[in-house]
Amino acid sequence: MNFKGYSDYRHDTVARIGVLVASLGTPEAPTASAVRRFLASFLSDPRVVELPRPVWWLILHGIILRIRPSPVARLYQSIWREDGSPLLSFARRVGQSLQAELDSRGRSIEIRLGMRHGLPSIETALEELRQAGVQRLLVFPLYPQYSGSTTGSTFDAVAQVLSTWRWVPELRMIAQYHDHSGYLEALAETIRRSWKEAGRGERLLISFHGLPKRYLLAGDPYHCQCQKTARLLTERLGLKEGEWQIAFQSRFGREEWLKPYADHLLQAWAEAGIKRVDVVCPGFAVDCLETLEEMAQRNRELFLRAGGEEYRYIPALNDEPAHICALTDLVEQHIQGWSEADLGGGREATGQAAERSRQRALALGAKQ
């Protein structure tokens, strides 16, 4: 096997810190063919679907990829933006804003965005970081609550790419930040702002992406971390029991998933006489199909048909300044102890350090 390396390594190269900001991914276009490619990658991930591979391969290719792409493509068409997929657009803005905030704090850190499924790929992002001289790598999956199907899968993808490198960087990963104070305050701030602008509903629904119940029983901490996020968030908001409820959305297939189901709960609330609800999805760092179509559109229609009168979806944090500040704080927290993080002066200081390294190498007889 030919490992990727630096055959022309320069002695004025100073080790850099790189941050891979990773997200799930999205189809390249709201078409059946693009959705089919995306679903084939996503649903082939053994972290996502934990079933025997031969059995699942037959189900996936014999049934799902034949019937699901067209209806899913129509859902994407209902939320597609002029600049493309909402998830990719918002994730790019998060990455750009994170880079700008780190630069403003004097940090010489390279930020790249990579998708677990789709483009830009994790492999492409890591190669760009390698070419930039990154020798210390922080992997930052944009999943506040850990699950093997999201954060664990991201680690698998990163490890697969790094297994092809000759010079493997020092590696750290932010596995979760479900109880981080900055993240929680950013969430609380968006909810308070929504209440100030449009009034407060009778109930707050805190909805997280669903997961098969057997994953919880097998030891996945996701459910517990969702519960903790909801508890800490409602404490900040001063909500009492009965004024809020956690739920889980986006289930797939026939097996039991984490409960209560968001759509069932919303219908029950409306039928019980609850007229006004607010909905927030703290597990989604950026808005995507599951928030903009399922929660903001489809479940709104369900609630109103069942007798509700007002349904307000509170957007994901996206590139809100408080969110970017929290993410930057997390990066700074996790790079502590890396000498490059302590240079100060940002990119100018890094360049000066590079020149000092080159001069030392020349004094020792280096050719360049």
C-alpha positions as CSV (number, residue, x, y, z in Angstrom):
1,M,0.0,0.0,0.0
2,N,1.2,3.5,-0.8
3,F,0.7,5.8,2.1
4,K,0.3,9.6,1.6
5,G,3.3,11.5,2.9
6,Y,5.6,14.5,2.4
7,S,8.4,13.5,0.0
8,D,9.4,17.2,-0.2
9,Y,9.0,18.1,3.4
10,R,10.2,21.7,4.1
11,H,11.9,22.6,7.4
12,D,10.1,25.9,7.6
13,T,6.9,24.0,8.0
14,V,5.5,24.6,11.5
15,A,3.0,22.1,12.8
16,R,-0.5,23.5,12.6
17,I,-3.7,22.8,14.5
18,G,-6.6,21.8,12.3
19,V,-10.2,21.4,13.1
20,L,-12.4,19.2,11.1
21,V,-16.0,20.4,11.5
22,A,-18.1,17.4,10.5
23,S,-21.8,17.0,9.8
24,L,-24.0,14.2,8.5
25,G,-24.3,15.3,4.9
26,T,-27.0,16.0,2.3
27,P,-27.9,15.1,-1.3
28,E,-26.2,17.3,-3.9
29,A,-29.6,18.1,-5.5
30,P,-33.3,17.6,-4.7
31,T,-33.6,14.9,-7.3
32,A,-34.4,11.2,-7.0
33,S,-31.0,10.2,-8.4
34,A,-29.1,12.4,-6.0
35,V,-31.2,11.3,-3.0
36,R,-30.6,7.7,-4.0
37,R,-26.8,8.1,-3.9
38,F,-27.1,9.9,-0.5
39,L,-29.4,7.2,1.0
40,A,-27.2,4.4,-0.4
41,S,-24.2,5.8,1.5
42,F,-26.1,6.8,4.6
43,L,-28.1,3.6,5.1
44,S,-25.1,1.4,4.2
45,D,-23.3,2.7,7.3
46,P,-23.2,-0.1,9.9
47,R,-23.3,2.5,12.7
48,V,-26.7,3.8,11.3
49,V,-28.4,0.4,10.7
50,E,-27.2,-2.3,13.0
51,L,-28.5,-5.3,11.2
52,P,-26.7,-8.3,9.6
53,R,-25.2,-7.0,6.4
54,P,-26.5,-9.6,3.9
55,V,-30.0,-9.2,5.2
56,W,-29.9,-5.4,5.2
57,W,-28.2,-5.2,1.8
58,L,-31.2,-7.1,0.3
59,I,-33.7,-4.8,2.0
60,L,-31.8,-1.6,1.1
61,H,-31.2,-2.4,-2.5
62,G,-34.2,-4.5,-3.2
63,I,-36.8,-2.2,-1.6
64,I,-35.7,1.1,0.0
65,L,-33.6,2.5,-2.8
66,R,-36.3,1.6,-5.3
67,I,-39.2,3.3,-3.6
68,R,-37.8,6.0,-1.2
69,P,-35.7,8.4,-3.4
70,S,-38.6,10.0,-5.3
71,P,-40.8,10.9,-2.3
72,V,-37.8,12.0,-0.2
73,A,-36.6,14.2,-3.2
74,R,-40.0,16.0,-3.1
75,L,-39.5,16.7,0.6
76,Y,-36.1,18.2,-0.2
77,Q,-37.6,20.3,-3.0
78,S,-39.9,21.9,-0.4
79,I,-37.0,23.4,1.6
80,W,-34.2,23.8,-1.1
81,R,-32.7,27.2,-1.2
82,E,-31.1,29.3,-3.9
83,D,-27.7,28.4,-2.5
84,G,-28.5,24.7,-2.3
85,S,-29.1,22.4,0.6
86,P,-30.0,24.2,3.9
87,L,-27.8,21.9,5.9
88,L,-24.8,22.5,3.7
89,S,-25.4,26.2,3.5
90,F,-25.8,26.7,7.2
91,A,-22.8,24.3,8.0
92,R,-20.6,26.3,5.7
93,R,-21.6,29.5,7.4
94,V,-20.9,27.9,10.8
95,G,-17.4,26.9,9.6
96,Q,-16.7,30.3,8.2
97,S,-17.9,32.1,11.3
98,L,-15.9,29.7,13.5
99,Q,-12.8,30.5,11.5
100,A,-13.4,34.2,11.8
101,E,-13.9,34.0,15.5
102,L,-10.8,32.0,16.1
103,D,-8.8,34.4,13.9
104,S,-10.2,37.3,16.0
105,R,-8.9,35.6,19.1
106,G,-5.4,35.3,17.7
107,R,-5.6,31.6,17.0
108,S,-3.7,30.2,14.0
109,I,-6.0,27.3,13.3
110,E,-7.2,25.8,10.0
111,I,-10.9,25.0,9.8
112,R,-12.4,22.6,7.2
113,L,-15.9,21.3,6.7
114,G,-16.5,17.6,5.9
115,M,-19.7,15.6,5.4
116,R,-20.0,12.0,6.6
117,H,-22.1,11.3,3.6
118,G,-22.0,13.5,0.5
119,L,-19.9,16.5,-0.4
120,P,-17.6,18.0,0.7
121,S,-16.4,14.7,2.0
122,I,-14.4,14.1,5.2
123,E,-11.6,12.7,3.0
124,T,-11.4,15.9,1.0
125,A,-11.4,18.1,4.1
126,L,-8.7,16.0,5.8
127,E,-6.5,16.1,2.7
128,E,-6.8,19.9,2.7
129,L,-5.8,20.0,6.3
130,R,-2.8,17.7,5.5
131,Q,-1.7,19.9,2.7
132,A,-1.9,22.9,5.1
133,G,0.6,21.2,7.4
134,V,-1.8,20.2,10.1
135,Q,-0.1,17.8,12.6
136,R,-2.5,18.2,15.4
137,L,-6.1,17.5,14.5
138,L,-9.3,18.2,16.4
139,V,-12.4,16.5,15.1
140,F,-15.5,18.4,15.9
141,P,-18.8,16.6,14.9
142,L,-21.7,19.0,15.1
143,Y,-23.7,16.6,17.3
144,P,-24.3,18.0,20.8
145,Q,-25.5,14.6,22.1
146,Y,-23.3,11.5,21.4
147,S,-24.6,8.6,19.5
148,G,-22.7,5.8,17.8
149,S,-24.8,6.5,14.6
150,T,-23.5,10.1,14.4
151,T,-20.4,10.9,16.4
152,G,-19.2,7.3,16.3
153,S,-19.7,7.1,12.6
154,T,-17.7,10.3,12.1
155,F,-14.8,8.7,14.0
156,D,-14.9,5.7,11.8
157,A,-14.7,7.8,8.7
158,V,-11.8,9.9,10.0
159,A,-9.9,6.7,11.1
160,Q,-10.4,5.2,7.7
161,V,-8.8,8.2,6.0
162,L,-6.0,8.5,8.5
163,S,-5.1,4.8,8.0
164,T,-3.9,5.8,4.5
165,W,-1.5,8.6,5.8
166,R,2.2,7.9,6.5
167,W,2.4,10.7,9.1
168,V,-0.7,10.4,11.2
169,P,-1.5,13.6,13.2
170,E,-2.1,13.8,16.9
171,L,-5.8,13.3,17.3
172,R,-8.5,14.6,19.6
173,M,-12.3,14.6,19.2
174,I,-15.1,16.5,20.8
175,A,-17.4,13.5,21.5
176,Q,-20.3,15.6,22.9
177,Y,-21.3,18.9,24.3
178,H,-24.8,18.3,25.5
179,D,-24.3,20.1,28.8
180,H,-21.9,22.8,27.8
181,S,-23.0,26.1,29.3
182,G,-22.4,28.2,26.2
183,Y,-24.4,25.8,24.0
184,L,-27.3,25.8,26.6
185,E,-27.3,29.6,26.9
186,A,-27.4,30.0,23.1
187,L,-30.4,27.7,23.0
188,A,-32.1,29.6,25.8
189,E,-31.4,32.9,24.2
190,T,-33.1,31.9,20.9
191,I,-36.2,30.7,22.8
192,R,-36.4,33.8,24.9
193,R,-36.1,35.9,21.8
194,S,-38.9,34.0,20.1
195,W,-41.1,34.5,23.1
196,K,-40.4,38.2,23.2
197,E,-41.2,38.6,19.5
198,A,-44.2,36.3,19.2
199,G,-45.4,35.5,22.6
200,R,-45.1,32.3,24.5
201,G,-47.0,29.1,23.8
202,E,-48.8,27.0,26.3
203,R,-46.2,24.2,25.9
204,L,-42.6,23.9,24.7
205,L,-41.8,20.8,22.8
206,I,-38.1,19.9,22.9
207,S,-37.7,17.4,20.0
208,F,-34.6,15.3,19.3
209,H,-33.8,13.0,16.4
210,G,-35.1,9.5,17.1
211,L,-33.1,6.3,17.6
212,P,-34.1,2.7,17.7
213,K,-34.8,1.7,21.3
214,R,-32.5,-1.3,21.1
215,Y,-29.6,1.1,20.6
216,L,-30.3,2.6,24.0
217,L,-30.6,-0.9,25.5
218,A,-27.3,-1.8,23.9
219,G,-25.5,1.0,25.7
220,D,-25.8,4.1,23.5
221,P,-25.8,7.2,25.8
222,Y,-27.8,9.4,23.4
223,H,-31.2,9.1,25.2
224,C,-29.7,10.1,28.6
225,Q,-27.8,13.1,27.1
226,C,-31.0,14.3,25.4
227,Q,-32.8,14.1,28.7
228,K,-30.0,16.1,30.4
229,T,-30.0,18.8,27.7
230,A,-33.7,19.3,28.1
231,R,-33.6,19.4,31.9
232,L,-30.7,21.9,31.9
233,L,-32.3,24.0,29.2
234,T,-35.7,24.2,31.0
235,E,-34.0,25.1,34.2
236,R,-32.4,28.1,32.5
237,L,-35.8,29.1,31.1
238,G,-37.5,28.7,34.5
239,L,-40.1,26.3,33.1
240,K,-42.1,24.1,35.5
241,E,-43.3,20.5,35.0
242,G,-46.2,20.5,32.6
243,E,-45.0,23.5,30.6
244,W,-42.6,21.4,28.5
245,Q,-42.0,17.9,27.2
246,I,-39.2,16.1,25.4
247,A,-40.0,14.0,22.3
248,F,-38.2,12.2,19.5
249,Q,-38.8,12.6,15.8
250,S,-37.8,11.2,12.4
251,R,-38.3,7.5,13.1
252,F,-38.0,5.0,10.2
253,G,-39.2,1.4,9.9
254,R,-41.5,-0.7,12.0
255,E,-39.4,-1.3,15.2
256,E,-39.9,0.7,18.4
257,W,-37.9,3.9,18.6
258,L,-37.3,6.2,21.5
259,K,-40.5,7.6,22.9
260,P,-42.6,9.7,23.1
261,Y,-42.9,10.3,19.3
262,A,-43.1,14.0,18.5
263,D,-46.0,13.7,16.0
264,H,-48.1,11.5,18.3
265,L,-47.5,14.0,21.2
266,L,-48.4,17.0,19.1
267,Q,-51.7,15.4,18.0
268,A,-52.5,14.4,21.6
269,W,-51.9,18.0,22.8
270,A,-54.1,19.5,20.2
271,E,-56.9,17.0,20.9
272,A,-56.6,17.7,24.6
273,G,-57.2,21.4,24.0
274,I,-53.7,22.8,23.8
275,K,-53.9,25.7,21.3
276,R,-50.4,27.2,21.1
277,V,-47.1,25.4,21.1
278,D,-43.4,26.3,20.6
279,V,-41.0,23.7,19.1
280,V,-37.3,23.6,19.4
281,C,-34.8,20.9,18.2
282,P,-31.6,21.2,20.3
283,G,-30.0,18.1,18.8
284,F,-29.6,19.8,15.4
285,A,-26.8,22.3,15.2
286,V,-28.0,23.6,11.9
287,D,-31.4,23.4,10.2
288,C,-32.0,20.6,7.7
289,L,-34.7,18.4,6.2
290,E,-35.7,17.0,9.6
291,T,-36.3,20.5,11.1
292,L,-37.4,22.6,8.2
293,E,-39.7,20.1,6.5
294,E,-40.7,17.6,9.2
295,M,-40.9,19.9,12.3
296,A,-41.6,23.3,10.8
297,Q,-44.0,22.2,8.0
298,R,-45.4,18.7,8.3
299,N,-45.9,18.6,12.1
300,R,-47.3,22.1,12.1
301,E,-50.0,20.9,9.7
302,L,-50.7,17.9,11.9
303,F,-51.1,20.0,15.0
304,L,-53.4,22.5,13.3
305,R,-55.6,19.8,11.7
306,A,-56.0,18.2,15.2
307,G,-57.4,21.4,16.7
308,G,-54.3,23.5,17.5
309,E,-54.3,27.2,16.6
310,E,-50.7,28.4,16.7
311,Y,-47.5,26.4,16.1
312,R,-44.1,28.1,16.2
313,Y,-40.9,26.4,15.2
314,I,-37.8,28.0,16.7
315,P,-34.9,27.7,14.2
316,A,-31.7,25.8,15.0
317,L,-28.8,27.8,16.3
318,N,-27.1,27.8,12.9
319,D,-24.5,30.7,12.7
320,E,-26.1,32.7,15.6
321,P,-23.3,34.7,17.3
322,A,-23.9,33.0,20.7
323,H,-23.7,29.6,19.0
324,I,-20.4,30.5,17.3
325,C,-19.0,31.8,20.5
326,A,-19.9,28.5,22.3
327,L,-18.3,26.4,19.5
328,T,-15.2,28.6,19.6
329,D,-15.0,28.1,23.4
330,L,-15.2,24.4,22.9
331,V,-12.4,24.4,20.3
332,E,-10.2,26.4,22.7
333,Q,-11.0,24.1,25.6
334,H,-10.0,21.0,23.6
335,I,-6.8,22.3,22.1
336,Q,-5.3,23.1,25.5
337,G,-1.9,21.7,26.0
338,W,-1.0,21.8,22.3
339,S,2.0,24.1,22.1
340,E,0.8,25.6,18.8
341,A,-2.3,26.8,20.6
342,D,-0.2,29.0,22.9
343,L,1.8,30.9,20.2
344,G,-0.4,33.9,20.4
345,G,-0.5,36.5,17.6
346,G,-2.4,34.2,15.2
347,R,-1.1,33.6,11.7
348,E,1.7,36.2,11.9
349,A,3.2,34.4,14.9
350,T,2.9,31.1,13.1
351,G,4.9,32.5,10.2
352,Q,7.6,33.8,12.5
353,A,7.9,30.4,14.1
354,A,8.2,28.8,10.7
355,E,11.1,31.0,9.8
356,R,12.9,30.2,13.1
357,S,12.4,26.5,12.4
358,R,13.9,26.9,8.9
359,Q,16.9,28.8,10.2
360,R,17.6,26.1,12.8
361,A,17.4,23.4,10.2
362,L,19.8,25.3,7.9
363,A,22.3,25.6,10.7
364,L,22.2,21.9,11.2
365,G,22.9,21.3,7.5
366,A,19.5,21.0,6.0
367,K,19.2,21.7,2.2
368,Q,16.4,24.1,2.5
